Amino acid sequence: MNKTLKASVAIFLGMYLPIQSSGQQASAARYSLLHAAPKEQMRDMETDRPDVTESPITVDAGHFQYETDLVRRIRERTEQEQISTILINQLNLKIGITNTADFHVGFQSYGRQVVKGSSSQIKETSTGYGDLTLRIKQNLLGNDRGDFALAVLPYLRMPTSKFDDGSRLEGGLILPMQYKLPREWRLGFQLEVDRLKDQDQQAMHTEWLQSLTLSHSLFRNLGGMAETYYTYDFKAHQWSNYLNASLQMDVAKDVKIDAGVNYGIQSTAEKHYFVGASCRF
């Protein structure tokens, strides 16, 4: 492990531990990873997908939740090249640690990326597994009751990718919020700051993201979500705007499937098309 990675992990844990400690003091730590919450006391299943806006609700202590893009296609374009990526089983395994905190392990099981120069027909194709992402979600408010919920979610993305040679160590801090409206409508917000790799060179930039999502049941077991969000690249002084739509179906009490699109309005903004699933156990 190099010095940069060690320092990043130390910062990551340093951000979490004080928050986790204060959350424990505010909420009775009755259940834990080794003392699981009884099934009859578990909260309704909440997922961080399919929209970009994360849920502020954590997985119950001692339980696991598996969320994945079964298939995701990404199209993006820069001034120099066009990139097409297929991801298979882009997973996020969530582990309930306490009443108010869970730990996430994300991994891109398989990716295939095709890069084509804008001024030529030459294509470069690479395949293999992708990056490893570590996240911790600490709920600060509204995990069990109330109409408003808030959480803090720091993350690190490790450059383990075999299909993306330009992969770099990335990280950020996410603040997801949710407000329950009358008649079972839900309004989600998210503020996020990231340190990301530049698209065209081996350099880094800081990016800001802000999202707004509205969701409601369409039928008995089918929910719909509409979302908009934007990102701002502080280095390139570039805005990217997105309009998203997705459906999520309850197949069973602890099983959901979903499908949707994240569509970048600008020509250089990414376009995502995906089918996914979630299950809790």
Stockholm file with secondary structure:
# STOCKHOLM 1.0

chainA/1-281         MNKTLKASVAIFLGMYLPIQSSGQQASAARYSLLHAAPKEQMRDMETDRPDVTESPITVDAGHFQYETDLVRRIRERTEQEQISTILINQLNLKIGITNTADFHVGFQSYGRQVVKGSSSQIKETSTGYGDLTLRIKQNLLGNDRGDFALAVLPYLRMPTSKFDDGSRLEGGLILPMQYKLPREWRLGFQLEVDRLKDQDQQAMHTEWLQSLTLSHSLFRNLGGMAETYYTYDFKAHQWSNYLNASLQMDVAKDVKIDAGVNYGIQSTAEKHYFVGASCRF
#=GR chainA/1-281 SS CCHHHHHHHHHHHHHHHHHHHHHHHHSCCCCBSSSCCCGGGCCCCCCSCSSSSCCSCCCCTTCEEEEEEEEEEEEEECSSEEEEEEEEEEEEEEEECBSSEEEEEEEEEEEEEEEEETTSCCEEEEEECCCEEEEEEEEEECSSSSSEEEEEEEEEEECCCSSCTTCCCEEEEEEEEEEECGGGCEEEEEEEEEEEECSSSSCEEEEEEEEEEEEEESSSSEEEEEEEEEEEETTTTEEEEEEEEEEEEEEETTEEEEEEEEEESSTTSCEEEEEEEEEEC
#=GC SS_cons         CCHHHHHHHHHHHHHHHHHHHHHHHHSCCCCBSSSCCCGGGCCCCCCSCSSSSCCSCCCCTTCEEEEEEEEEEEEEECSSEEEEEEEEEEEEEEEECBSSEEEEEEEEEEEEEEEEETTSCCEEEEEECCCEEEEEEEEEECSSSSSEEEEEEEEEEECCCSSCTTCCCEEEEEEEEEEECGGGCEEEEEEEEEEEECSSSSCEEEEEEEEEEEEEESSSSEEEEEEEEEEEETTTTEEEEEEEEEEEEEEETTEEEEEEEEEESSTTSCEEEEEEEEEEC
//
